Amino acid sequence: CVCACVLSCAGQLFVQRCYVNLHTDILDTPDIFWEFDEFVEHYNSSRSYLEIAKRVDILNQRLDIVKDLYDMLNTELSLQHGYKLEWIVIWLIVLEVAIEVIWNIIIRDVLKLV
């Protein structure tokens, strides 16, 4: 099912975003520097040189774009499902009208079976 695939990919995207923002030490100073204070300055200069914060922001912006695309796909799939349900309701109404016509006009009035 396409809908399940879209939802699965959106879930994977959410997991990756959580991993980048919550479960890694990229954005914070790692705990090892509590013991080795002399390397904190080197670590901070390395982070500054590699522009980690800027790269994480760019990654989050790209993940936002992909999330918006998945939301759009999910909305489109929901609309298609809604259209399908509308047609089912229309055909059920047509069937009900046909049964009523057959029952009231043909069986009751013409054939006088009831």
C-alpha positions in Angstrom: 0.0 0.0 0.0 1.3 3.4 -1.0 -0.1 5.1 2.1 1.7 2.7 4.5 5.0 3.3 2.5 4.6 7.1 2.9 3.8 6.8 6.6 6.8 4.5 7.1 9.2 6.9 5.3 7.8 9.8 7.3 8.4 7.8 10.5 12.0 7.1 9.4 12.5 10.8 8.7 11.3 11.6 12.2 13.7 9.1 13.7 16.6 10.5 11.8 15.7 14.0 12.9 15.5 12.9 16.5 18.9 11.2 16.2 20.5 14.3 14.8 19.0 16.7 17.3 18.6 14.7 20.5 20.7 11.6 20.6 24.1 12.8 19.4 26.7 14.9 21.0 27.1 17.1 17.9 25.2 20.0 19.3 26.5 19.8 22.9 29.9 19.3 24.4 30.5 15.6 25.1 30.6 14.3 28.6 34.3 13.3 28.3 35.3 16.9 28.6 34.1 16.9 32.2 37.2 15.0 33.0 39.6 16.5 30.4 39.0 20.2 30.6 42.2 21.0 28.7 40.7 19.7 25.4 37.5 21.7 25.5 39.0 24.7 23.7 40.3 22.4 20.9 36.9 20.8 20.6 35.2 24.1 20.4 37.6 25.4 17.8 37.1 22.2 15.7 33.4 22.6 15.9 33.7 26.3 14.9 36.0 25.4 12.0 33.7 22.6 10.7 30.7 24.8 11.2 28.7 22.1 12.9 25.8 24.3 14.1 25.4 25.7 10.6 25.5 22.2 9.0 22.9 20.9 11.5 20.6 23.9 10.7 21.0 23.2 7.0 20.2 19.5 7.6 17.1 20.4 9.6 15.9 22.8 6.9 16.3 20.0 4.3 14.5 17.5 6.6 11.7 20.1 7.0 11.4 20.2 3.2 11.2 16.4 2.9 8.7 16.4 5.8 6.5 18.9 3.9 6.7 16.7 0.8 5.6 13.6 2.8 2.8 15.7 4.3 1.7 16.7 0.8 1.8 13.1 -0.3 -0.2 12.0 2.7 -2.8 14.6 2.1 -3.1 13.6 -1.6 -3.5 10.0 -0.6 -6.2 10.9 2.0 -8.1 12.9 -0.7 -8.0 10.0 -3.1 -9.3 7.7 -0.4 -12.1 10.2 0.3 -13.0 10.4 -3.4 -13.2 6.6 -3.5 -15.5 6.6 -0.5 -17.7 9.3 -2.0 -18.2 7.1 -5.1 -19.0 4.1 -3.0 -21.7 6.1 -1.2 -23.1 7.4 -4.6 -23.3 3.9 -6.0 -25.0 2.6 -2.8 -27.6 5.4 -3.2 -28.1 4.5 -6.8 -28.6 0.8 -5.8 -31.1 1.8 -3.1 -33.1 3.9 -5.6 -33.1 1.1 -8.1 -34.3 -1.4 -5.5 -37.1 0.9 -4.4 -38.1 1.5 -8.0 -38.2 -2.2 -8.7 -40.0 -3.0 -5.5 -42.6 -0.2 -5.6 -43.3 0.0 -9.3 -42.7 -3.3 -10.9 -43.4 -5.8 -8.1 -46.1 -4.0 -6.2 -48.1 -2.1 -8.9 -47.5 -3.9 -12.1 -47.3 -7.5 -11.0 -49.4 -7.0 -7.8 -47.5 -9.7 -5.9 -47.6 -8.0 -2.6 
